């Protein structure tokens, strides 16, 4: 029997955060949780409303990709703005900066931020023996296999990210109770050919044998140029090397 689980990355990354916890008392996001390609209204009318005569505002965004904050609005004279459509899943944080009428002497604080969660809208379809993600009804990932105990262990698909028309995820193949292999992969939301993005990392922890714990660090997908970046950590040599991969548009 096929079970369809609506497993948003909210459950993976935020573990069901309440709506109130995503809004400060001075800056409000309405709604605070949206689906990918939807918009959100940011209101900061209660954030230092009288700091300067005829004050202006700049808006910054911290994207889920981990990129440095980016100024996407400047010189606003109103106290609300619509951001969207939002085309990258995960949690993004909006920061309001208050300036004088000339755009100088700008000021912000932690109270001037609000977070918005964007759901990737992909579903995890699961049977008793395997599971995979479908986006817009299209199979996009490989199948994670479930093997009965005591002889088998479960594979897993995690950290699903949707960026525009492309999806990224981490697939972990559990070879046995002591050994795993994992890498990041990508595909178009419309389905098609799965591409391996990062190195395939194999880690072992057999009793009485040397352990290997190479890893992929700081993986993120750029929003504007179909590019992924990460660092590969070589545990034997204790070195970390930056990596980059580019993909064609879907």
N, C-alpha and C positions, 0 to 999 in steps of 0.2 A: 504493500500500500504506500502510495506516494504522499509524503507530507510536505507542504509548502510553508516555509517559515519566513516571515517578513523580518529579516535580520538586518536592520539598519546599522551603520557604523556608530550610531548613538549608543547601541547596546554594547558595542565592542570598546569604544573609546571613552564614553561618558557614563556608562552604566546607569542609564535612565536618570538623567539630571532633570530636576523640576524646572518649569518655566520661570519661576521667580528667581532661581539661582543664576539665570543668565542675564538678568537685568540689574543695573545699579539703581539707586534711588534718584539719580540725577539724569541719567541717560537711559532711554527706554527703546528697546527693539520690539516692533510689532509686525508680525509675530516673532517670537524668539526661536522658533523651530520651523524651518521651511523645507520643501523638497528642492532638489536641484532644478535649476532654470527658473525658479520663482524669485520674487523680490521681497524686500523688507523695508519698513519705514523706520528711520532713526529719528528720535525726538530728544532734544537736549534743552528744552525751554527752561528747565529748572537748574541748569548747570551754569552758575555764575552769571545770572541774567543782567546784572548791573555793574560788572567790573569796570567797563569803560563806556563813555558816551558813544552811541552809534557803533558798537563793537561788531567785528566780523569774525568768521569762523573758518577754520581749516579742518578737514576730515582725513584721517589716516586709516589704513586697514593693515592688520596683521593677518596674512593668509594662512590657511591650514598647511601649506607647503613648507612653512618655516622660513620663507624669504624675509628679508628686512622689511620693516613697515614702510608703506607706500602712501604718499599724499595723493589722494584721488579727487579731492575737492579743495578749492582755496577761495578765500574772499567771499564766502557766503554771508548774506545778511539776514536770512531766515533762520529759524531754529528747528527745522526738520528737513529731512532729505530722504529720497527713495534710493536704495541701493539694489541694483539688479538689472536684468536677471543674473543670478549667481550660478556660475558654471563649474565650480570646484567644490567637492563635498568635504565635510568636516566642519570644525569650529573656526570661525573667523572672528576677530575682535576689531571693533570700530573705536577709534579714539578721537575725541573732540578737542580741538585747540582753540582757545579764545584769544583774539587779538584786538588791538585798537582799530579805529576806523581806517587807518593807513596800512593795516596788515602787519604792524610792528608790535613789539613788547608782548609777544605771544606767551600763553601760559596753558598748561594742562596738568592733570594729576591722575592718580588711579581712579578717582571718582568720575572721571570723564571718559570711561571706557564701558563698553557693553559687548557681550558675545552673542553670536548668532550661530545656530547649528543648522547645517545644510545636509539633508539626507540624500544618499546616492541613489535611492530608489531601485536598488537591485535586490532580487529575492534569492534566498538560499533554498534550493529544492533538495530534499533529503529522502532517501529510502533507508532500509535497514542495512544496506551494504555500501552506499556511496552517497555523495552530495556534491553539488556544484552551484555556482551563481549564474543567474539569468538576469539580464538587464533589458527592459522593454520587451520581454518575452523571448530574447535571444540568448542562447548558451554562450557565455563568454570565457569561462574558466575551464580547466581540466577538472576531472572528477576526483574528489578526495575519497579514498577507499577506506572502508571500515572492516576490520578483520576480527573475528571472534577470539576472545581470550580462551586459553592462556597463550596460544601460539601467535597471535597477531596483535597489532597496535593500530591506532587510528591516524591517518594522515589528516592534514588540516589546511584550510584556506583562511587567511586573516588579513587585517589591515587593508581592506578594500578602499580604493580611492577612485573617484570619478572626476576626470578633468575634461570638460567640454564633451567631445564624442569618444573619449578613450578611457579605459579602465585599467588600473594597476592593482596588483595584489601579491601577497607573499604565500607561496605554496610550500608546505613542509611535508616531506615524504619520510615517514617513520619506518626505517628499514627493519628495526627490531627494538627491543627494550633499551638498547644501549647506543644505537646509531640513528642519526637523522641527517637528511639532506634537505637544504632549502635554497630557494632563490626567489627573486621578484620577477613577475611576468606581466605582460600587457596584452590587450586586445581592444578592438573597437567595440563600442556598445552595440553595434549592429551585428556582432559576431564575426567569424572568419578565422584567420590563422593566428594562433597564440604565439607570441614571441617571448623568448627568455630575455630579460633585461640585464640582470646582474650575474656575477659568477655563481656557480653552484657550490654552496658551502657544505662540506661534510664534517660532521662532528661525532666523535665517539667517546664513550665513557665506560669501556669494559673494565671490570674489576681487575686490578693488578697490572693494567697496561697504561702507557702514557695517554693522557687525554688531549684532544685537539679541539680548540674552541676559536677557530676563525669565525668572523662574523661580518655582516653587512650593517654599517652604521649610517644614521642620518639620511635615510632614503627619502627623497621627495621628488614630485613631478612638477616641473615648471608649468605655469598657467598659459603662457602665451606662445610657446615655440615648440611644443611636442618634444620636450627634452626632460630626461630624468638624470638626477645626480645622486651620488652616494659615496661613501668611503668604504674601502675593503680593508679590514684589519687582519693582518697575518700574525697569528698567535706565535708561530715558531720564531719569526724574526722580530716580533714586537714592533711592527711598522703599520702605519695607516696610509693608504694611497687613495687620493680622490679619483672618482670615475665619472664618466658622462656617456649617455647614449641618446641618440636622436631617432625619431620615428616619423614616418610619412603621415600626412593627415588622413583621417578616416573618411 
